Amino acid sequence: MRVAILGHGAIGHVVERALAGRAELVIVDRTRAPLREGEAAVDAAVVCVKTHGTPWAADVARRVLAADGVAVTIQNGLGNYETLREAVGEERAAVGVIYVGARMDGERLVTTGPGRVELGRPRGGGPRTALERLGVLLERGGMAVAVVDDVWPSVWRKLLTNAALNPTTALLGCTNGELLADPRASRIADGLAREVARVASAAGVPMSEDDAVRWWRGMVGPVAANRSSMLQDVEARRVTEIDAICGAVHREGRRLGVEAPLNQSMTLLVAALHPAS
């Protein structure tokens, strides 16, 4: 199987590690490994870039994906799938989630383990087969893998985890475990998670507020020592993914008539830490 990994940061390296020696890999990164002219078609394209790179990755997927191949986003936030679908077509576009604590220490990948992924089947028959094959290879590479028909509940659970953890740790400069251990700070995270639950329910993915709080708190354990990706971005003075996480929650809530003022506030506060463009 020929697989393109679009984006070669920490998550791209995690996927590469799982697939190395099991698939023919094409690594495409905007700065270090640009798409080569005349690159042969791939059976699967895995989008691993930060959200502000999604339009670029979607265009690359469109250019390299086989007619019956699948392009799958495992990125944070909302809106990535829609951009990918616009580029490659609904039959070939898929969305998934990945759970792993990962960072790059120079050229060395540091993780909490091999990680787990949940992948949602696309509409097309050929692309579905390609996604199933990709899932098998990732599992053989040590990852826990589930391929499902409806992945959107998992997308929203990952979103609420990111909305609760990422901006609060980024603003407070603390690890995930330190956030959970601080009663006042963790109440802010609880409020963010509750807002996501209300918006998700209005969007057709039922989720109780209490379940949302239990979910983000329960997710901290394996990654308690981690500094969130958003905190890492803030410390490195990189643009964060806040607009695709808390900003997306606020916008979707407004579209559905559900207020999400905490998520709106976090969007503004974290964005104020971005380097000047």
Residue frames relative to the residue before (quaternion, step in Angstrom):
aa qw qx qy qz dx dy dz
M 1.0000 0.0000 0.0000 0.0000 0.00 0.00 0.00
R 0.2594 -0.7608 0.5801 0.1319 3.56 -0.96 0.91
V 0.0242 -0.8298 0.5537 -0.0655 3.58 -0.55 1.23
A 0.2251 -0.7468 0.6116 0.1326 3.56 -0.96 0.93
I 0.1634 -0.7418 0.6427 0.0994 3.55 -1.02 0.88
L 0.1452 -0.8201 0.5526 0.0320 3.54 -0.40 1.27
G 0.7513 0.2004 -0.2130 0.5916 3.52 -0.17 1.37
H 0.0557 -0.8435 0.5338 -0.0243 3.56 -0.56 1.16
G 0.2780 0.7218 -0.5684 0.2804 3.51 0.84 1.07
A 0.8251 -0.2234 0.1477 0.4974 3.57 -1.19 -0.51
I 0.6943 0.4601 -0.2931 0.4694 3.61 0.83 -0.91
G 0.6152 0.5341 -0.3495 0.4627 3.60 1.01 -0.70
H 0.6496 0.5043 -0.3106 0.4767 3.58 1.04 -0.75
V 0.6070 0.5471 -0.3535 0.4553 3.60 1.06 -0.70
V 0.6734 0.4801 -0.2888 0.4823 3.58 0.92 -0.94
E 0.6303 0.5352 -0.3317 0.4542 3.57 0.98 -0.83
R 0.6526 0.5238 -0.3183 0.4454 3.58 0.91 -0.90
A 0.6757 0.4944 -0.2994 0.4575 3.60 0.96 -0.83
L 0.7551 0.4074 -0.2062 0.4705 3.59 1.01 -0.79
A 0.4689 0.7047 -0.4380 0.3028 3.60 1.21 -0.34
G 0.8201 0.1812 -0.1750 0.5139 3.56 -0.79 1.09
R 0.6981 0.4405 -0.2626 0.4996 3.58 1.29 -0.10
A 0.7737 0.1343 -0.0759 0.6145 3.56 1.27 -0.38
E 0.4786 -0.6059 0.5362 0.3410 3.54 -1.28 0.34
L 0.1691 -0.8457 0.5044 0.0429 3.55 -0.37 1.26
V 0.1174 -0.7369 0.6626 0.0648 3.50 -1.19 0.81
I 0.1467 -0.8009 0.5783 0.0516 3.58 -0.41 1.25
V 0.0052 -0.7993 0.5998 -0.0378 3.56 -0.69 1.11
D 0.0936 0.7734 -0.6147 0.1231 3.54 -0.67 1.17
R 0.5607 -0.6619 0.3735 0.3285 3.57 -0.84 0.94
T 0.7785 0.3653 -0.1908 0.4734 3.58 0.95 -0.78
R 0.8033 0.3224 -0.1475 0.4785 3.59 0.89 -0.91
A 0.8071 0.1035 -0.0311 0.5804 3.61 1.11 -0.59
P 0.0591 -0.8362 0.5448 0.0206 3.60 0.42 1.17
L 0.6320 -0.5348 0.4022 0.3910 3.54 -1.24 0.47
R 0.3497 -0.7492 0.5289 0.1914 3.55 -0.83 1.03
E 0.5601 -0.5934 0.4623 0.3471 3.54 -1.12 0.70
G 0.8365 0.1873 -0.1501 0.4927 3.56 -0.94 0.90
E 0.2645 0.7787 -0.5255 0.2179 3.61 1.20 0.47
A 0.4721 -0.6869 0.4782 0.2768 3.59 -0.88 0.95
A 0.6202 -0.5678 0.3983 0.3665 3.56 -1.20 0.58
V 0.2616 -0.7546 0.5837 0.1467 3.54 -1.21 0.61
D 0.5185 -0.6426 0.4758 0.3032 3.54 -1.25 0.53
A 0.7925 0.0493 -0.0091 0.6078 3.56 1.16 -0.60
A 0.1125 -0.7537 0.6439 0.0683 3.53 -1.17 0.72
V 0.1469 -0.7960 0.5851 0.0491 3.56 -0.68 1.14
V 0.2391 -0.7959 0.5450 0.1116 3.57 -0.53 1.21
C 0.0155 -0.8331 0.5483 -0.0709 3.57 -0.52 1.28
V 0.4521 0.7107 -0.4500 0.2968 3.61 1.21 0.08
K 0.5829 -0.5025 0.4786 0.4226 3.56 -1.34 0.17
T 0.6875 -0.5589 0.2782 0.3710 3.54 -1.11 0.72
H 0.6419 0.5270 -0.3526 0.4311 3.61 1.01 -0.62
G 0.6650 0.4812 -0.3088 0.4804 3.60 1.27 -0.17
T 0.3858 0.7702 -0.4523 0.2310 3.58 1.26 0.01
P 0.6442 0.5122 -0.3611 0.4384 3.66 0.81 -0.76
W 0.6353 0.5171 -0.3270 0.4712 3.59 1.01 -0.78
A 0.6875 0.4867 -0.2889 0.4550 3.58 0.83 -0.99
A 0.6368 0.5264 -0.3322 0.4550 3.59 0.99 -0.77
D 0.6475 0.5065 -0.3203 0.4707 3.59 1.02 -0.75
V 0.6295 0.5144 -0.3340 0.4770 3.60 1.01 -0.77
A 0.6401 0.5245 -0.3292 0.4548 3.59 0.92 -0.87
R 0.6375 0.5322 -0.3262 0.4516 3.57 0.95 -0.85
R 0.7084 0.4833 -0.2620 0.4428 3.58 0.97 -0.84
V 0.7915 0.3449 -0.1783 0.4719 3.61 1.00 -0.68
L 0.5851 0.6320 -0.3697 0.3487 3.60 1.17 -0.40
A 0.4742 -0.6586 0.5126 0.2805 3.55 -1.02 0.89
A 0.6756 -0.5231 0.3388 0.3939 3.56 -1.21 0.54
D 0.7729 0.2703 -0.1568 0.5523 3.59 1.06 -0.72
G 0.4246 0.7039 -0.4587 0.3374 3.58 1.21 0.53
V 0.3544 -0.7189 0.5586 0.2134 3.53 -1.35 0.12
A 0.1604 -0.7405 0.6445 0.1028 3.53 -1.13 0.78
V 0.0246 -0.8241 0.5644 -0.0399 3.58 -0.64 1.11
T 0.2384 -0.7527 0.5989 0.1341 3.55 -0.94 0.93
I 0.0659 -0.7707 0.6327 0.0373 3.56 -0.99 0.92
Q 0.3221 0.7830 -0.4657 0.2575 3.54 1.19 0.66
N 0.5869 -0.5459 0.4637 0.3776 3.53 -1.38 0.13
G 0.7960 0.4023 -0.2303 0.3892 3.51 -1.35 0.24
L 0.5157 -0.6043 0.5136 0.3241 3.50 -1.43 -0.24
G 0.7034 0.4937 -0.3485 0.3742 3.54 -1.30 0.43
N 0.5625 0.6188 -0.3919 0.3835 3.59 1.18 -0.40
Y 0.6433 0.5338 -0.3268 0.4409 3.56 0.93 -0.88
E 0.6598 0.5200 -0.3164 0.4408 3.57 0.90 -0.89
T 0.6409 0.5099 -0.3213 0.4754 3.59 1.02 -0.77
L 0.6615 0.5004 -0.2987 0.4721 3.58 0.98 -0.87
R 0.6437 0.5277 -0.3158 0.4555 3.58 0.96 -0.86
E 0.6352 0.5304 -0.3277 0.4559 3.57 1.00 -0.79
A 0.6997 0.4847 -0.2695 0.4504 3.58 1.03 -0.78
V 0.8254 0.2553 -0.1069 0.4921 3.61 0.79 -0.99
G 0.5565 -0.6050 0.3967 0.4086 3.59 1.23 -0.20
E 0.6066 -0.6112 0.3799 0.3380 3.54 -1.08 0.76
E 0.6130 0.5753 -0.3536 0.4101 3.60 1.05 -0.68
R 0.7773 0.3603 -0.1697 0.4871 3.60 1.05 -0.76
A 0.6188 0.5724 -0.3396 0.4172 3.61 1.22 -0.21
A 0.0001 0.7897 -0.6125 0.0361 3.55 -0.99 0.90
V 0.2188 -0.7596 0.5994 0.1262 3.54 -1.27 0.46
G 0.0182 0.7947 -0.6062 0.0254 3.54 -1.13 0.67
V 0.3073 -0.7116 0.5883 0.2305 3.53 -1.34 -0.07
I 0.1502 -0.7635 0.6212 0.0930 3.53 -1.22 0.58
Y 0.1333 -0.7671 0.6238 0.0686 3.53 -1.05 0.85
V 0.3899 0.6648 -0.5642 0.2962 3.54 -0.58 1.20
G 0.3222 -0.6939 0.5996 0.2349 3.54 -1.11 0.68
A 0.1335 0.8122 -0.5484 0.1473 3.58 -0.55 1.13
R 0.0910 0.7601 -0.6411 0.0538 3.54 -1.19 0.69
M 0.4038 -0.6795 0.5550 0.2593 3.51 -1.29 0.41
D 0.1306 -0.7484 0.6471 0.0635 3.54 -0.91 1.02
G 0.7561 -0.1616 0.0556 0.6317 3.54 0.27 1.30
E 0.7761 -0.2473 0.2162 0.5384 3.57 -0.59 -1.15
R 0.6003 0.5824 -0.3440 0.4268 3.58 1.29 -0.02
L 0.3398 -0.7333 0.5588 0.1860 3.56 -0.93 0.99
V 0.0778 -0.7751 0.6267 0.0205 3.57 -0.89 1.01
T 0.0550 0.8220 -0.5610 0.0815 3.60 -0.64 1.10
T 0.5293 -0.5970 0.4967 0.3417 3.51 -1.38 0.16
G 0.7681 -0.2030 0.1463 0.5894 3.60 1.28 -0.03
P 0.7304 -0.4295 0.2846 0.4484 3.60 -1.23 -0.13
G 0.4487 -0.7143 0.4368 0.3125 3.59 1.20 -0.43
R 0.2200 -0.7478 0.6045 0.1641 3.51 -1.36 0.13
V 0.1398 -0.7886 0.5962 0.0561 3.54 -1.13 0.70
E 0.1288 -0.7280 0.6639 0.1126 3.50 -1.31 0.50
L 0.1101 -0.8203 0.5613 -0.0050 3.55 -0.68 1.16
G 0.2926 -0.7658 0.5516 0.1539 3.56 -0.90 0.96
R 0.4761 -0.6962 0.4599 0.2779 3.57 -0.80 1.00
P 0.3996 -0.6950 0.5400 0.2564 3.61 -1.01 0.80
R 0.6639 -0.5324 0.3503 0.3912 3.57 -1.25 0.14
G 0.6853 0.5198 -0.2973 0.4146 3.59 0.95 -0.84
G 0.5598 -0.6352 0.4251 0.3200 3.56 -1.06 0.77
G 0.6763 0.4844 -0.2878 0.4744 3.57 0.86 -0.95
P 0.6684 0.4876 -0.3051 0.4716 3.59 0.86 -0.86
R 0.6015 0.5468 -0.3637 0.4549 3.61 1.07 -0.65
T 0.6474 0.5133 -0.3151 0.4671 3.55 0.95 -0.88
A 0.6484 0.5165 -0.3165 0.4611 3.58 0.97 -0.84
L 0.6567 0.5063 -0.3187 0.4591 3.59 0.97 -0.81
E 0.6235 0.5299 -0.3364 0.4661 3.59 1.00 -0.79
R 0.6553 0.5055 -0.3138 0.4653 3.59 0.95 -0.86
L 0.6300 0.5280 -0.3272 0.4661 3.57 1.01 -0.83
G 0.6478 0.5303 -0.3159 0.4464 3.57 0.95 -0.86
V 0.6347 0.5297 -0.3228 0.4608 3.58 0.99 -0.83
L 0.6776 0.4958 -0.2941 0.4567 3.58 0.90 -0.92
L 0.6413 0.5116 -0.3272 0.4690 3.59 0.99 -0.78
E 0.6476 0.5157 -0.3137 0.4650 3.57 1.01 -0.80
R 0.6402 0.5117 -0.3212 0.4745 3.58 1.02 -0.77
G 0.6692 0.4916 -0.2874 0.4775 3.56 1.21 -0.53
G 0.6915 -0.5213 0.2592 0.4276 3.57 1.26 0.28
M 0.5747 0.5982 -0.3912 0.3986 3.59 1.20 -0.20
A 0.4148 -0.6303 0.5812 0.3048 3.55 -1.28 0.44
V 0.0439 -0.8361 0.5443 -0.0521 3.57 -0.61 1.16
A 0.0019 0.7485 -0.6631 -0.0123 3.54 -1.13 0.79
V 0.1252 -0.7570 0.6377 0.0682 3.57 -0.96 0.92
V 0.0068 -0.8374 0.5395 -0.0869 3.56 -0.50 1.23
D 0.5676 -0.5898 0.4480 0.3595 3.56 -1.28 0.29
D 0.7978 0.1596 -0.0688 0.5773 3.60 0.95 -0.85
V 0.0788 -0.8342 0.5459 -0.0029 3.55 -0.25 1.28
W 0.4675 0.7328 -0.4230 0.2558 3.60 1.23 -0.24
P 0.5892 0.5360 -0.4035 0.4503 3.66 0.98 -0.47
S 0.6558 0.4961 -0.3099 0.4772 3.59 1.02 -0.76
V 0.6074 0.5494 -0.3530 0.4523 3.60 1.05 -0.74
W 0.6921 0.4681 -0.2826 0.4712 3.58 0.90 -0.89
R 0.6264 0.5172 -0.3487 0.4675 3.62 1.04 -0.64
K 0.6409 0.4956 -0.3274 0.4862 3.58 1.01 -0.76
L 0.6278 0.5408 -0.3340 0.4493 3.58 1.01 -0.79
L 0.6832 0.4766 -0.3116 0.4571 3.59 0.86 -0.88
T 0.6044 0.5421 -0.3533 0.4647 3.59 1.10 -0.65
N 0.6763 0.4830 -0.2878 0.4759 3.57 0.92 -0.91
A 0.6613 0.5138 -0.3149 0.4467 3.58 0.95 -0.86
A 0.6805 0.4848 -0.2906 0.4663 3.58 1.04 -0.75
L 0.7694 0.4100 -0.1953 0.4491 3.56 0.82 -1.03
N 0.7238 0.5217 -0.2903 0.3459 3.54 0.60 -1.17
P 0.7447 0.4014 -0.2821 0.4525 3.64 0.58 -0.95
T 0.6383 0.5296 -0.3445 0.4399 3.59 1.00 -0.72
T 0.6758 0.4625 -0.3035 0.4871 3.61 0.91 -0.83
A 0.6273 0.5439 -0.3411 0.4408 3.59 1.05 -0.73
L 0.7050 0.4568 -0.2659 0.4730 3.59 0.96 -0.84
L 0.7409 0.4104 -0.2224 0.4828 3.58 1.03 -0.79
G 0.3653 -0.7600 0.4695 0.2617 3.58 1.25 -0.29
C 0.5312 0.6360 -0.3944 0.3972 3.57 1.05 0.75
T 0.5650 -0.5648 0.4668 0.3793 3.55 -1.30 0.23
N 0.6806 -0.4704 0.3582 0.4326 3.56 -1.29 0.21
G 0.6719 0.5033 -0.2956 0.4559 3.58 0.94 -0.87
E 0.6363 0.5243 -0.3255 0.4629 3.57 1.03 -0.75
L 0.6111 0.5378 -0.3450 0.4673 3.58 1.07 -0.69
L 0.6800 0.4946 -0.2920 0.4558 3.57 0.84 -0.99
A 0.6898 0.4975 -0.2809 0.4448 3.60 1.02 -0.78
D 0.6447 0.5014 -0.3167 0.4824 3.60 1.23 -0.33
P 0.3872 -0.7655 0.4540 0.2406 3.66 -0.29 1.16
R 0.6911 0.4754 -0.2973 0.4561 3.59 0.92 -0.82
A 0.6770 0.4822 -0.2999 0.4682 3.58 0.88 -0.89
S 0.6708 0.5032 -0.3143 0.4451 3.58 0.94 -0.81
R 0.5765 0.5625 -0.3847 0.4509 3.60 1.18 -0.40
I 0.6056 0.5291 -0.3574 0.4749 3.59 1.09 -0.63
A 0.6516 0.5066 -0.3089 0.4726 3.58 0.96 -0.88
D 0.6083 0.5453 -0.3489 0.4593 3.58 1.05 -0.74
G 0.6672 0.5110 -0.3028 0.4496 3.57 0.92 -0.91
L 0.6305 0.5212 -0.3280 0.4726 3.57 1.01 -0.77
A 0.6631 0.5026 -0.3033 0.4644 3.59 0.92 -0.90
R 0.6392 0.5277 -0.3316 0.4506 3.60 0.96 -0.81
E 0.6381 0.5164 -0.3306 0.4658 3.58 0.99 -0.77
V 0.6361 0.5170 -0.3365 0.4635 3.60 0.95 -0.82
A 0.6344 0.5361 -0.3353 0.4447 3.60 0.97 -0.80
R 0.6622 0.5004 -0.3140 0.4609 3.58 0.94 -0.82
V 0.6650 0.4875 -0.3037 0.4774 3.58 0.97 -0.83
A 0.6341 0.5312 -0.3306 0.4543 3.60 0.94 -0.86
S 0.6581 0.5082 -0.3149 0.4577 3.59 0.90 -0.89
A 0.6593 0.4935 -0.3095 0.4753 3.58 0.99 -0.80
A 0.6746 0.4883 -0.2844 0.4749 3.59 1.18 -0.60
G 0.6369 -0.5671 0.3211 0.4118 3.60 1.26 0.07
V 0.6254 0.4595 -0.3486 0.5256 3.58 1.28 0.30
P 0.2531 -0.8177 0.4936 0.1542 3.61 0.12 1.27
M 0.1331 0.7750 -0.6005 0.1452 3.54 -0.89 1.02
S 0.3125 -0.7522 0.5446 0.2000 3.59 -0.70 1.00
E 0.5881 -0.5927 0.4167 0.3596 3.56 -1.14 0.61
D 0.6499 0.5127 -0.3261 0.4565 3.58 0.98 -0.79
D 0.6300 0.5205 -0.3343 0.4696 3.60 1.03 -0.73
A 0.6282 0.5423 -0.3362 0.4452 3.57 1.04 -0.80
V 0.6547 0.4998 -0.3132 0.4727 3.59 0.96 -0.84
R 0.6597 0.5004 -0.3130 0.4652 3.58 0.90 -0.90
W 0.6407 0.5524 -0.3330 0.4165 3.57 1.00 -0.82
W 0.7147 0.4363 -0.2942 0.4607 3.61 0.67 -0.99
R 0.6392 0.5200 -0.3336 0.4579 3.59 1.02 -0.74
G 0.6718 0.5026 -0.2951 0.4571 3.59 1.00 -0.80
M 0.6433 0.5366 -0.3218 0.4413 3.57 1.15 -0.54
V 0.5598 0.6458 -0.3892 0.3435 3.60 1.16 -0.44
G 0.5521 0.6847 -0.3820 0.2837 3.59 0.94 -0.92
P 0.7564 0.3948 -0.2409 0.4625 3.63 0.56 -1.07
V 0.7701 0.3017 -0.1667 0.5368 3.60 1.19 -0.47
A 0.2149 0.8265 -0.4990 0.1471 3.59 1.18 0.53
A 0.7145 0.4527 -0.2629 0.4642 3.59 0.96 -0.80
N 0.5379 0.6668 -0.3864 0.3418 3.59 1.25 -0.27
R 0.2952 -0.6545 0.6585 0.2257 3.47 -1.34 0.53
S 0.4802 -0.7112 0.4257 0.2869 3.57 -0.57 1.15
S 0.6349 -0.5395 0.3894 0.3927 3.55 -1.22 0.50
M 0.6414 0.5201 -0.3354 0.4535 3.58 1.06 -0.67
L 0.6258 0.5104 -0.3376 0.4836 3.58 1.04 -0.69
Q 0.6323 0.5241 -0.3318 0.4641 3.58 0.98 -0.79
D 0.6528 0.5103 -0.3155 0.4625 3.58 0.99 -0.82
V 0.6484 0.5148 -0.3187 0.4615 3.57 0.96 -0.87
E 0.6756 0.5001 -0.2978 0.4524 3.58 0.91 -0.91
A 0.7120 0.4226 -0.2449 0.5045 3.56 1.13 -0.69
R 0.3933 -0.7395 0.4471 0.3139 3.58 1.37 0.02
R 0.3808 0.6766 -0.5184 0.3583 3.51 0.90 1.09
V 0.5826 -0.5385 0.4654 0.3924 3.55 -1.27 0.39
T 0.3153 -0.7683 0.5319 0.1656 3.58 -0.90 0.94
E 0.5456 -0.6047 0.4736 0.3353 3.55 -1.38 0.00
I 0.2644 0.8192 -0.4857 0.1520 3.59 1.22 0.28
D 0.6548 0.5310 -0.3358 0.4201 3.61 0.95 -0.76
A 0.6930 0.4560 -0.2755 0.4858 3.60 1.08 -0.68
I 0.6765 0.4422 -0.2888 0.5132 3.59 1.25 -0.23
C 0.8135 0.2050 -0.1196 0.5309 3.60 0.04 -1.22
G 0.6238 0.5371 -0.3476 0.4489 3.59 1.02 -0.70
A 0.6587 0.5035 -0.3073 0.4671 3.57 0.99 -0.82
V 0.6133 0.5370 -0.3468 0.4640 3.60 1.05 -0.73
H 0.6701 0.4976 -0.3030 0.4600 3.57 0.89 -0.92
R 0.6847 0.4851 -0.2977 0.4551 3.60 0.87 -0.91
E 0.6639 0.4884 -0.3127 0.4722 3.58 0.94 -0.84
G 0.6280 0.5310 -0.3323 0.4619 3.57 1.04 -0.73
R 0.6536 0.5022 -0.3183 0.4682 3.57 0.92 -0.85
R 0.6328 0.5314 -0.3332 0.4540 3.59 1.01 -0.77
L 0.7546 0.3877 -0.1897 0.4942 3.56 1.05 -0.81
G 0.5380 -0.6494 0.3921 0.3674 3.58 1.27 0.04
V 0.5647 0.5564 -0.3933 0.4657 3.58 1.17 0.59
E 0.3326 -0.7643 0.5191 0.1892 3.57 -0.65 1.09
A 0.0264 -0.7794 0.6260 0.0022 3.58 -1.10 0.74
P 0.0332 -0.8676 0.4959 0.0138 3.61 0.64 1.12
L 0.6241 0.5327 -0.3601 0.4439 3.62 1.02 -0.64
N 0.6597 0.4938 -0.3059 0.4769 3.57 0.97 -0.83
Q 0.6210 0.5231 -0.3414 0.4735 3.58 1.05 -0.69
S 0.6582 0.5119 -0.3141 0.4538 3.59 0.93 -0.87
M 0.6539 0.5113 -0.3152 0.4600 3.58 0.96 -0.86
T 0.6036 0.5633 -0.3506 0.4421 3.57 1.05 -0.74
L 0.6989 0.4660 -0.2654 0.4733 3.56 0.91 -0.94
L 0.6783 0.5087 -0.3026 0.4353 3.58 0.90 -0.91
V 0.6953 0.4491 -0.2894 0.4807 3.59 0.85 -0.92
A 0.6238 0.5438 -0.3469 0.4414 3.60 0.99 -0.76
A 0.6176 0.5572 -0.3418 0.4373 3.58 1.13 -0.63
L 0.6464 0.5129 -0.3169 0.4677 3.58 1.25 -0.34
H 0.4836 0.6816 -0.4287 0.3432 3.59 1.29 -0.24
P 0.5245 -0.5916 0.4881 0.3696 3.59 -1.14 0.47
A 0.5829 -0.5751 0.4321 0.3779 3.57 -1.12 0.58
S 0.3538 -0.7487 0.5233 0.2009 3.57 -0.90 0.92
